[in-house]
């Protein structure tokens, strides 16, 4: 890539929010780093986000307060943004630029990595087929998270996605590989009270000992919001590809990231796409989500667990819509379940994981896992239909089998889905609870379970003890 010599420009035409437009530039490259110095003499780092034949647009990675067009000088370094990475970053709290937020000096870097990542050759990718145990039954039992997968949570304003994010950071593990497991938590545009909640949770539970926290606050410059997930993923890739860690990257909230992208696009004067978001948002999101995976010849892995809030609970909104095309499924939170006091409030029917089927079963979790997952989802779907029918004709007018399904649905929600914020369940505990609630139904209704598995695990005493 051709880069500019180290040269200064005093031709700033205008300052538009976090953006500077510089005229009469030569040889400036996209993504190049530099600095701008205003009349106050304070240097501010900048990054090129658009280039033309004789101009460049840069975003200021900091505040532009007191930075006028006239009297400001921009100098380019001739290099892209590279982050110093080290294993000693585990246990640290950083800001969205990768600088310390915990008031401690950065460790000596073991390497420098481009924050935009190094794309994996598709031929070098390994198919994800090994599970991660989150300790949450609704995930582990039905939509198992797989090492190397990207599985987002689609949530809504006021739903407990932050509580879930903290719980996953505390509890998640790859069984048999505990020593090589790490979590990178990325808070994107979060409020100060949310940041305090996460930091307190991670510290008091000891989760920070195996985690790196990258915290970008809502009050931070919007340009830093765009950097934060890339900084977190760059650290994750170093831990995974260079040091052999299995890394789980939890990012919240990707909606704030998309809003920042829209703000920068508007500042550049670009033509808006759907609902004002830039037309390249799909490609931009893909540059983040596609940094998950496993690679041949490398023992580590990067798994993504991004969280996004759907504006107005609209799953067809561009942010969840485009995310769904890139990722391998989604976990959807339900406002109705949350209103019933069920945590975590999963919408079982709307959720899916395209890779779960390959990561469960004998030798990975337990031999009956696929049977339990398939049967629970099918039975719950049938139970919801019967619930709707019962509101029309009354429960007393239903047959005894239909009433069994109603009892099953209640038990499924209250015993299987619902669990404590600090309650961690193993795969085996989750599957045992699954059989307890399935055994409320007659055994001949469990058509999605293999006969030999049903004969081994079905609890006949539960069926006989439940009154209808």
Secondary structure, DSSP 8 states (H G I E B T S, - for coil): -----S-EE--EEEEETTEEEEES--S--TTEEEEEE-TT--EEEEEEEEE-SSEEEEEESS--TT--STT-EEEEEEEE-EEEE-GGGTT-EEETTS-BSSS------SEEEETT-----GGGEE----EEB-S-HIIIIIS-EETT-B-EEEE-TTSSHHHHHHHHHHH-B-TT-GGGEEEEEEEEEE-HHHHHHHHHHHHHHTGGGGEEEEEEETTS-HHHHHHHHHHHHHHHHIIIIIT--EEEEEEE-HHHHHHHHHHHHHHTT--B-GGG-BTTHHHHHHHHHTT-EEETT---EEEEEEEEE-GGG-TTSHHHHHHHHHSSEEEEB-HHHHHTT-SS-B-TTT-EETTGGGS-STTTS-TTHHHHHHHHHHHHHHHHHHHHHHHHH-GGGS-HHHHHHHHHHHHIIIIII---TT----HHHHHHHHHHHHTTS-GGG-TTS-HHHHHHH--HHHHHH---
